[in-house]
Amino acid sequence: MLVVLSDYYYKYDNSPFYIWAALLDHRFNYKKLKKDYASDPDLLTYLEEQKQALHTYFGG
């Protein structure tokens, strides 16, 4: 059971769809996420990369 949960959470953490959903959700928009991530350069970089990936995925 522990291995199954570990695999699930690994896949969950590595999926771009969760951050994309947050970027598209009006309650958690890009500006709010960017403000929240401002103190962590790694998260800010991740946010920027995922914003670009979302744009690329939908052909923009």
Residue pairs with C-beta under 8 A, 6 or more apart in sequence:
12 18
16 50
16 53
16 54
16 57
19 46
19 47
19 50
20 50
20 53
20 54
20 57
22 28
22 33
23 29
23 30
23 33
23 50
23 51
23 54
24 54
30 47
30 51
33 47
34 44
34 47
37 43
37 44
37 46
37 47
38 44
